[in-house]
């Protein structure tokens, strides 16, 4: 069984709607061949496992999403799960209550992070080796809140898509034992500027001058940790560099889009290899060929306003 459904706050994971106690999870983990990945997927805002119309397990976290929505693509299948390969590993779809106001979802994301940390620790007790994570939007807050609670080497790689979290939250997570041993790839795009702005306008920043992670950590005065990498997917220079690795990503079709980080063709091949073939994509190599920092906010909407005003080395707007 390549896919387990687990919801934050559950007493036990759900496997096809049937309660699956620790012994069942242990059985799935024990059946994995050596080196097979364990990947946890985390959705963002507006999903709810308790609401059938908004259930992430029928949408992006499903092997067969319910048709009728252009954003309902199967994350597990695009990452190589559900194809019957013996070494495909185990995918865990992690659901949490993300409906209601943005403030309520923000608080619940932190709470769900505690549940995710418990799950990762539980997996670590059952099977040695790190767990990998792919998450979107407020799901990144869930993942980073879990990271700061975990011991070293609990997480291998974490891929954040259009993360709805502040720089200070990321720095706190990266300074934890698990954060110092993990590798984090922060996927950003100027298409997401409006949503990054909403995070800063509506939510109380933990520190003065705090910015959403769409700005990356390279623009922070402290600079990004060596195990953190910002990748701007709407940047022509980034797309050319990734094309050299075989990932042909088209330019953005919209000026504003919160979902392009997983809807744009070619990106999931990159994410799949980040998690499954990390030896072929070391962070040091990617850092060498990619631009040093993301371009300024709003530079995609009003490019003329930012010419000549960036620090050395950012992406040009594209």
C-alpha positions, 0 to 999 in steps of 0.5 A: 500500500503506497499511501497512508492517510493520517490526520492531525489529532487522530488517535491512529492513522487511517488506511482506506478509511479503516483504523490502522494502529501502530502495529499496522504502521509498523508493518508498512514501514517494515515492508519497505526495502532498504533505502525506500523513501518515506514522504509526508505531504501536507496541504495548505489553507481551505482544506478540511479532512472533515468536509467532503467537499474540501477533503484533501484526501479526495484532492491533491493528496489522493492517488485519484483526485476527484475530477472537476477542479483544475488544481486537483492533481495527484501529488503522490502520483507525480512523486512516483507513488502508486505505480507498483514499483517495489522500491517506490516507498511509502507516502503519507498524506497528512491532513489538518483542519485548515478552513475558517478565517486565516487567523484560525488556520494560522493557529491550527497550523502550529497545533498541527505541527505538534501532531506532525512532530509526534508522527515523525518521531513515531516513524523514527522509532519504527524505522531508522532513517529520515523522513522527507516532506513536501508541503504547500502554503500554510502546510509549510508552517505545519512542517516548520513548526514540527521541525523545531520540535524534532531531534537531529536527523529526523527530517532528510529534505523538506520542500516548501511550496509558496510557504505561508510563514515568516522568516523568523519562524523558519530561522527558529526551525532551522536552529533546532537539532532537526533543522540543523541536520535537514536540507530545506528547499524553499520554492518561491515565485513573484506570482505569489506576491499578493499572498505573501503580502496578505500574510504580512498584512493580516498576521502579526509578525513575530519580530519587527520587520519580519517578512514572509518566506516568499522573500527568501532568507537570502534577503534577511540580514543574517543570510540563509543557512547553508542547508537552506536554498531559495529557488525562484521558479518564475525567474528566467535564469533559474529556469535556464539553470534547471533546464541544464539538469533536464527540468524544462519549466515553462514561463509563468502563464499568470501574473498572480497565482498561489498554486503555480508551484505545483501546477506548472508543468515540469516542476514535479519532476524536479521535486521528485528528484529532490526527494528520490535522487538527492545525490544527483541534486546536492544543494551545493551544486544547485546553489552554484548554478542558481541566482543568489537571491529572489527578485524583489516583491512586486517586480513581476507586476511593476518591473520598471519600478525595480530596475537597478534597485536590487542587491548584487545577484538576484533573479531578474523578473521574468 
